[in-house]
């Protein structure tokens, strides 16, 4: 994008007064007409606009913080005491900013809080935002996920997250941040969970046009289990003769499960009961980890109590939480250790909950992570379809669809050969990846092409020739591995 940046070129340049209708930030941006741009040029323009937007967001954060400081100072100059100035200064600043941005005072107040958090405690994040290396949402995620990290460790926490933020989506950054925070948090996850479980609740909020929002504050393993049961049931009902969308089906299933007695439930049939995955080896990508799915229950079977519930209660039980929601448990945690486990799609969960989930699993099947463990991680050209333990390994390794930017959990994805079977590709861990149906079709149709130079590292090339590198989400927080590839996604 070519242009003149007369009034806003950098932080160091003083904002100069202008008679222009644009005010003190007067400037001019110019680019070729959109209709004259080809596909690649248009993508480059969008990329540059994102950089400009990030710069603007950084300046806004600094200015909002400065306005709040000036408002407090003005109150003190007018004779109000420090306590009054601090109590009312931010509210008055929000009342000033709201009309300027045409937003409610409450929204302006939230912007001020976020801006102060970034500017006062995360200077490196603000700098990365100003340089266009991350977006505002990435910056806020870095700041907000620091809650609970000691002040001394925040700079290290920030540095590690910024390295991740430059090459991934906000959702994946948040997942990685939760894992990293668990390692750095001074209070044990088990203690924090006990406090939060006591706060669980259900809330109903009115909405317009005769509608309302229903939400529940639940332990993560229960919330994700409920969500998965709803999704599996909705997908089972979805078909060529079903007029409802998948989103509508999920809403109807949610309502039916709570308001009606269902004669059949695809998540509680014997066919959907799958064995749990247990003890792993002592080395490999997930060294010492085992993956345990939630136990399913067949219709008419006795219920298994939820963690923390009293056994035998008629309202307790895992009721239909299908056995494809993985919980990856370090072996030492199963033996009584304190290393957090990993709930698929969510992140770290406390060791006690992980042990209870593992204990209720009907059986164990080893997830083979090392050649010496006897893992069937390759069947070469002897068969096209990967065996179940190999499929499980790829899903646990990838965690989400491997298309750049896609966050669909791997348990709901298809296992795809990176080098197609028809072109000599083998059925082995370093030639398989998890892709959701949409992105699998993109690859099959030739819109996107993929390479897997080393197991788990997938290089994806788009229709326009842009290449992105994705890495599997690590079980334990760490900086993404370095690969000799174009900028990672």
SVG drawing of the C-alpha trace seen along z (x, -y; Angstrom):
<svg xmlns="http://www.w3.org/2000/svg" viewBox="-42 -25 57 80">
<polyline fill="none" stroke="black" stroke-width="0.4" points="0.0,0.0 1.6,-3.2 0.7,-6.5 1.5,-9.5 1.3,-9.1 1.5,-12.8 0.2,-13.0 0.5,-9.5 3.8,-8.1 5.1,-7.1 4.8,-7.5 7.8,-9.8 6.2,-12.3 4.1,-14.8 0.5,-15.0 0.2,-18.3 -2.7,-20.6 -4.6,-20.8 -7.5,-22.7 -8.5,-19.5 -11.9,-18.1 -10.0,-15.0 -8.4,-16.9 -5.0,-16.3 -4.5,-12.9 -4.9,-14.2 -3.3,-12.1 -3.7,-10.5 -3.7,-6.9 -3.8,-6.0 -3.7,-2.8 -4.7,-1.5 -8.4,-1.0 -9.6,2.3 -11.1,3.2 -7.6,2.9 -5.9,5.3 -5.2,9.0 -5.7,11.7 -2.1,11.5 -2.1,7.7 -5.5,7.7 -4.2,10.2 -1.1,8.0 -3.3,5.0 -5.4,6.8 -2.2,7.8 -1.0,4.2 -4.4,3.0 -4.2,5.4 -0.7,4.0 -2.2,0.4 -5.2,1.5 -2.8,3.0 -0.8,-0.3 -4.1,-2.2 -5.2,0.1 -1.8,-0.4 -2.1,-4.2 -5.7,-4.0 -4.6,-2.0 -2.0,-4.6 -4.3,-7.5 -7.1,-6.0 -4.7,-5.3 -3.4,-8.8 -6.9,-10.2 -7.7,-8.3 -4.5,-9.6 -5.2,-13.2 -8.8,-12.9 -7.6,-11.8 -4.9,-14.6 -7.5,-17.2 -9.7,-16.2 -6.8,-16.5 -5.9,-19.9 -9.5,-21.0 -9.1,-20.3 -10.6,-16.8 -8.7,-14.4 -6.7,-11.4 -9.3,-8.9 -12.1,-10.7 -10.0,-11.3 -9.1,-7.6 -12.6,-6.4 -14.4,-8.6 -11.6,-9.4 -11.9,-6.4 -15.7,-6.6 -15.5,-10.3 -12.9,-9.4 -15.3,-6.7 -18.1,-9.3 -15.9,-11.5 -14.7,-8.7 -18.1,-7.1 -19.7,-10.0 -16.6,-10.4 -16.6,-6.8 -20.4,-6.6 -20.4,-3.7 -22.0,-3.3 -20.0,-4.4 -19.7,-0.8 -18.1,0.2 -15.7,-2.8 -14.9,-1.8 -14.0,1.7 -11.7,0.2 -10.0,-1.9 -9.4,1.1 -8.0,3.2 -5.8,0.3 -4.4,-0.3 -3.6,3.4 -1.7,3.5 0.1,0.2 1.1,0.4 2.0,4.1 2.7,5.4 5.0,3.0 6.5,5.7 3.0,6.7 2.1,3.1 5.3,2.8 4.4,6.0 0.9,4.6 2.3,1.3 4.6,3.1 1.7,5.0 3.1,8.4 0.0,9.3 -3.6,8.2 -5.5,6.4 -7.2,9.7 -3.9,11.4 -2.6,8.6 -5.6,8.8 -5.3,12.6 -1.6,12.3 -2.6,9.8 -5.8,11.5 -4.3,15.0 -1.6,13.7 -4.1,13.6 -2.5,15.6 1.0,15.5 3.4,13.9 4.6,10.4 8.2,11.6 7.3,14.2 5.1,12.0 7.9,10.8 8.9,14.4 5.2,15.4 4.7,12.5 7.8,13.3 6.8,16.9 3.3,16.0 4.3,13.3 6.5,15.9 3.4,18.1 1.0,15.2 3.0,14.1 2.3,17.4 -1.2,18.7 -4.8,17.8 -6.3,16.2 -8.1,19.5 -4.9,21.5 -2.9,18.8 -5.4,19.0 -5.1,22.7 -1.3,22.5 -1.5,19.7 -3.7,21.8 -1.1,24.6 1.8,22.2 -0.1,20.5 -0.7,23.8 3.1,24.3 3.7,20.8 0.7,20.3 1.7,20.3 -1.5,22.0 -2.2,25.6 -4.9,26.2 -6.7,28.6 -7.1,25.8 -8.3,23.3 -10.8,25.8 -12.3,26.5 -12.9,22.8 -14.5,22.4 -16.7,25.5 -18.4,23.9 -19.4,21.0 -21.1,23.1 -24.4,21.8 -27.0,21.5 -28.1,18.1 -31.0,17.0 -30.7,13.6 -33.6,12.0 -33.2,11.2 -35.4,9.5 -38.2,10.9 -39.4,13.5 -35.9,15.1 -33.5,15.6 -30.0,16.7 -29.4,19.8 -25.9,20.4 -24.3,22.6 -21.1,22.3 -19.8,25.8 -16.5,27.8 -14.8,28.0 -15.0,31.8 -18.8,31.7 -19.3,28.7 -17.3,30.2 -18.9,33.6 -22.4,32.0 -21.3,30.1 -20.0,33.2 -23.1,35.3 -25.3,32.6 -23.1,32.4 -22.9,36.2 -26.7,36.5 -27.3,33.6 -25.0,35.1 -26.8,38.4 -30.1,36.7 -28.7,34.7 -29.5,36.2 -30.7,35.5 -34.3,35.4 -33.7,33.2 -34.7,29.6 -33.0,28.2 -29.4,26.9 -26.8,28.5 -26.9,25.4 -30.7,25.7 -30.4,29.4 -27.9,28.8 -30.3,26.3 -33.2,28.7 -31.2,31.6 -30.1,29.4 -33.8,28.5 -35.0,32.1 -32.4,33.6 -33.5,31.3 -37.2,31.2 -38.1,34.7 -37.4,38.3 -35.7,39.6 -36.3,43.2 -33.0,43.4 -29.8,41.6 -26.9,42.2 -24.3,41.3 -25.4,44.0 -25.7,47.0 -23.4,49.9 -22.0,49.2 -20.7,45.8 -18.9,47.3 -15.2,47.2 -12.3,48.3 -10.3,45.8 -6.7,45.0 -4.2,45.5 -0.6,45.7 2.0,44.4 5.7,44.8 8.4,42.9 9.6,41.0 8.4,39.5 6.3,36.5 4.0,37.0 6.5,38.6 4.9,40.4 1.4,39.4 -1.7,41.5 -4.9,40.5 -8.2,41.5 -11.5,40.8 -14.6,40.0 -16.3,43.3 -19.6,43.8 -22.6,45.5 -25.0,47.8 -28.8,47.4 -30.0,49.0 -26.6,49.3 -25.9,48.1 -24.6,44.6 -21.0,43.7 -20.8,40.7 -19.3,37.4 -16.1,36.4 -17.0,34.7 -20.5,36.2 -21.9,38.6 -22.0,42.2 -25.5,43.6 -27.3,40.3 -30.0,40.6 -29.0,37.3 -25.3,38.3 -23.5,40.1 -21.6,39.6 -24.8,40.2 -23.9,40.5 -20.6,38.6 -19.3,40.4 -15.8,42.0 -14.2,39.7 -13.5,36.7 -9.8,37.3 -8.2,36.6 -4.4,36.9 -3.0,37.9 0.7,38.0 1.5,41.5 3.0,40.0 -0.4,38.2 -2.2,41.5 0.2,42.7 -0.6,39.7 1.5,36.9 0.5,33.2 1.1,32.7 -2.1,31.3 -3.8,33.4 -5.2,32.2 -8.9,32.0 -9.3,32.1 -10.5,28.7 -10.1,27.0 -6.6,27.4 -5.3,28.3 -7.5,29.9 -6.6,30.8 -4.9,34.1 -7.8,35.4 -10.4,35.0 -8.0,36.7 -7.5,39.7 -11.2,40.1 -11.9,40.0 -9.1,42.5 -10.4,44.7 -13.9,44.9 -12.6,45.8 -13.8,49.3 -10.5,50.4 -7.1,49.2 -5.4,49.3 -1.9,48.0 -1.3,44.9 2.1,45.9 4.6,43.0 7.9,44.7 9.3,47.3 10.4,49.5 6.9,49.6 5.6,51.8 3.5,49.0 1.8,49.6 2.5,46.2 2.9,47.4 1.5,50.1 3.3,48.8 1.5,49.8 -0.2,52.9 -3.5,51.1 -5.2,47.8 -7.2,47.2 -5.1,46.5 -5.6,48.9 -7.5,47.5 -4.4,46.9 -2.7,45.0 -5.9,42.9 -6.0,42.2 -2.3,41.2 -2.7,38.7 -5.8,37.1 -4.1,36.8 -1.0,35.4 -2.8,32.8 -5.6,31.9 -7.3,29.7 -7.7,29.7 -4.3,28.9 -5.6,26.4 -4.1,23.0 -6.6,21.2 -9.1,24.0 -9.9,24.9 -12.2,27.8 -11.1,30.5 -9.3,33.5 -11.7,36.0 -14.3,34.6 -11.9,34.6 -11.0,37.1 -7.6,38.7 -6.0,37.8 -2.9,39.0 -0.5,36.0 0.9,37.7 -2.2,39.4 -2.3,43.2 -3.0,43.2 0.4,41.4 2.4,43.8 1.8,42.3 2.1,44.7 -0.2,45.2 2.1,44.0 2.2,41.3 4.5,39.0 2.1,39.1 -1.2,38.6 -2.9,35.5 -6.3,34.6 -8.4,32.4 -12.0,31.4 -14.3,32.4 -14.3,29.0 -10.5,28.7 -10.1,32.3 -12.2,31.5 -10.0,28.5 -7.0,30.8 -8.8,33.5 -9.9,31.0 -6.4,29.7 -7.2,26.2 -4.6,26.6 -1.5,28.8 0.3,30.2 3.7,31.6 4.9,33.1 8.7,32.9 8.8,34.3 6.1,36.0 3.6,33.5 4.9,30.4 2.6,29.7 3.3,27.2 0.1,26.0 0.1,24.1 -3.0,22.2 -4.6,21.7 -2.6,18.4 0.7,20.1 1.1,18.8 2.6,21.4 1.8,21.7 3.5,24.1 1.5,25.6 2.8,27.6 0.8,29.9 -0.2,28.4 2.2,29.5 0.8,31.2 3.0,29.1 3.5,25.4 6.6,24.5 7.6,22.2 6.7,23.6 9.4,25.6 11.5,23.8 11.2,25.2 13.0,24.1 9.8,22.9 8.0,19.7 6.3,17.7 4.2,20.1 0.5,19.7"/>
</svg>
